[in-house]
Amino acid sequence: MTSGTEQHGLGKAAEDLALIRQMMEAGRSRVAVSGVHFILWGILLTLAFFLQYLSVQNYLPPMMVEIWVPMSILGWLVEFYLARQCPPAMRTSNPSVVAHTSSWAAVGITTLGYFAVSVFTKTFDPKIITILSSGLIGSAYWVTSAVTGVRWLRFIAFGWWAVLAYATSVEVYNGEMLLVMAAASAFFLTLPGFVMRRLNNGGE
C-alpha cells in the first residue's frame, strides 16, 4: 500500500510535471511566432500599397491586378516554404500554434477570395477590402496574443481596428488611403515582426 506521504509526493510530482509541460508548450507557441510571417507580409503589402498609390497618381501606368497578383503569389510561395521548414509535430500537435496559423490563414483566404471574385465580377470596392482586411488582421493579432501570451500584440490589434474605423468613416475614399494602408502595413505588420524576431532570437 502507498502511504499518504508517498501519495502526496506523487501528486506533487505530477503537478510539477504538468506545470513543466505547460511551460514547454507556451515556449513552443512563442517560438512558432518568430515574426518572419509578419515581416514578409508587412514588406509585401507596404510595397504593393505604395506602388498602387503611384499608379493611381499617374506616376506609374494604370494597374492593379499586375501589382496584387504577383505579390500574393510570392507571399504564398514563401509561406509554403516556411511551413515546410517547421517540424510537422509543431504544426499539428500544439493547439496554440494551430490557432495562430489558422487565424492568419483565414485572413489570407478571405481577403484573396473577395479580391478574386470582385475583380472577376467587376464589383471590386477598395473601401470594402480595406475594411475587411483591417478587421481580419486585427482579429488575427488578438488571437495570436491570446494563445501566445504576448499581450502587447493586442495593442497592434487595436491599431488595425482603428484603421477599420477610419476607413469606414471617410466619405471620399481616394488614393491617399493607399498611403494610410502602406503606413499601417509598415507599422502594424513589419515593425511588430522585427520586434517578435528579436525576442525570438533572444530566447524570450
C-alpha positions in Angstrom: 0.0 0.0 0.0 1.1 3.6 -0.7 1.3 5.8 2.4 -0.3 9.3 2.5 3.1 10.9 2.3 4.0 8.9 -0.8 0.7 9.7 -2.4 1.2 13.4 -1.6 4.7 13.2 -3.1 3.4 11.5 -6.3 0.7 14.1 -6.6 3.2 16.9 -6.2 5.4 15.4 -8.8 2.5 15.1 -11.2 1.6 18.7 -10.7 5.2 19.8 -11.3 5.4 17.7 -14.4 2.1 19.2 -15.7 3.5 22.7 -15.0 6.7 21.9 -16.8 4.8 20.6 -19.8 2.6 23.7 -19.8 5.6 26.0 -19.8 7.2 24.0 -22.6 4.1 24.3 -24.7 3.9 28.0 -24.0 7.6 28.3 -25.1 6.9 26.4 -28.3 3.9 28.7 -29.0 6.2 31.8 -28.7 8.9 30.2 -30.8 6.4 29.4 -33.5 5.5 33.1 -33.7 9.0 34.2 -34.8 7.8 37.3 -36.6 9.0 36.1 -40.0 5.4 36.0 -41.4 4.7 39.5 -40.1 7.9 40.8 -41.8 7.1 39.0 -45.0 3.6 40.3 -45.5 4.4 43.7 -44.0 7.1 44.4 -46.6 5.0 42.9 -49.4 1.9 44.9 -48.5 3.7 48.1 -47.9 5.4 47.9 -51.3 2.1 46.9 -53.0 0.1 49.7 -51.5 2.8 52.3 -52.3 3.0 51.0 -55.9 -0.8 51.2 -56.2 -0.7 54.8 -54.9 1.9 55.7 -57.5 -0.3 54.1 -60.2 -3.4 56.0 -59.0 -1.4 59.3 -59.0 -0.3 58.5 -62.6 3.4 58.2 -61.6 3.1 54.6 -62.9 0.9 53.1 -65.7 -2.7 52.2 -64.5 -2.5 48.8 -62.9 -4.0 46.8 -60.0 -4.0 43.1 -60.9 -0.5 43.5 -62.2 0.6 44.5 -58.6 -1.5 42.4 -56.4 -1.4 39.0 -58.2 2.4 38.7 -58.2 2.5 40.0 -54.6 0.0 37.4 -53.5 1.7 34.5 -55.4 5.1 35.5 -54.0 3.8 35.7 -50.4 2.0 32.3 -50.6 5.0 30.6 -52.1 7.3 31.9 -49.3 4.7 30.9 -46.8 4.6 27.4 -48.2 8.4 27.2 -48.0 8.4 28.4 -44.4 5.7 25.9 -43.4 7.9 23.1 -44.8 10.7 24.2 -42.6 8.6 23.9 -39.5 8.6 20.5 -37.8 5.4 18.6 -38.5 4.8 18.0 -34.8 5.0 21.7 -34.1 2.4 22.4 -36.9 -0.2 19.9 -35.8 0.2 18.9 -32.1 0.3 22.3 -30.4 -3.2 23.9 -30.2 -1.7 27.4 -29.8 0.3 27.1 -32.9 -2.7 25.7 -34.8 -4.9 28.5 -33.6 -2.3 31.1 -34.6 -1.6 29.7 -38.1 -5.3 29.1 -38.8 -6.4 32.6 -37.8 -3.8 34.2 -40.2 -4.6 31.7 -43.0 -8.2 32.8 -42.6 -7.1 36.4 -43.2 -5.3 35.5 -46.4 -8.0 33.2 -47.8 -10.9 35.6 -47.1 -9.1 38.6 -48.5 -7.9 36.8 -51.5 -11.3 35.3 -52.1 -13.0 38.7 -52.1 -10.3 40.2 -54.4 -10.6 37.4 -56.9 -14.4 37.2 -57.1 -14.8 41.0 -57.1 -12.3 41.6 -59.8 -13.8 38.8 -61.9 -17.3 40.1 -61.5 -16.1 43.8 -61.8 -17.6 44.7 -58.4 -14.3 45.4 -56.6 -14.6 48.1 -54.0 -11.3 49.4 -52.4 -13.2 50.6 -49.3 -14.7 47.2 -48.7 -11.5 45.3 -49.0 -9.7 47.8 -46.7 -12.4 47.4 -44.0 -12.5 43.6 -44.4 -8.7 43.1 -44.3 -8.2 45.6 -41.4 -10.8 43.9 -39.3 -9.5 40.4 -40.1 -5.8 41.3 -39.4 -6.8 42.9 -36.1 -8.8 39.8 -35.1 -5.8 37.5 -36.0 -3.5 39.6 -33.9 -5.9 39.3 -31.0 -6.0 35.5 -31.3 -2.2 35.4 -31.6 -1.9 37.5 -28.4 -4.3 35.2 -26.6 -2.7 31.9 -27.5 1.0 33.0 -27.0 0.6 35.3 -24.0 2.4 38.2 -25.9 0.0 40.8 -24.5 1.3 43.9 -26.4 0.1 42.4 -29.6 -3.4 43.4 -28.5 -2.4 47.0 -29.0 -1.5 46.1 -32.6 -4.9 44.6 -33.0 -6.5 47.9 -31.8 -4.3 49.7 -34.3 -5.8 47.7 -37.2 -9.3 48.2 -35.8 -8.6 52.0 -35.7 -7.7 51.7 -39.4 -11.0 49.9 -39.9 -12.9 52.7 -38.1 -11.1 55.4 -40.1 -11.8 53.7 -43.5 -15.4 53.3 -42.5 -15.8 57.0 -41.6 -14.3 58.7 -44.6 -16.8 59.9 -47.1 -14.4 60.2 -50.0 -12.2 57.2 -50.5 -9.3 58.4 -52.6 -5.7 57.4 -53.3 -4.5 58.9 -50.0 -6.0 55.8 -48.3 -3.4 53.7 -50.0 -0.7 55.7 -48.2 -2.6 55.1 -44.9 -2.6 51.3 -45.6 1.1 51.3 -46.6 1.9 53.0 -43.3 -0.3 50.6 -41.4 1.4 47.7 -43.0 4.8 49.1 -42.1 4.0 50.0 -38.5 1.4 47.3 -37.6 3.0 44.3 -39.5 6.6 44.8 -40.4 7.7 46.6 -37.2 6.0 44.1 -34.8 7.5 41.3 -36.9 11.0 42.6 -36.3 10.3 43.0 -32.6 9.0 39.4 -32.4 12.0 38.3 -34.3 14.3 39.9 -31.9 12.5 38.5 -28.9 12.6 35.0 -30.5 16.3 35.2 -31.2 16.8 36.4 -27.6 15.1 33.3 -26.2 12.0 35.2 -25.0 
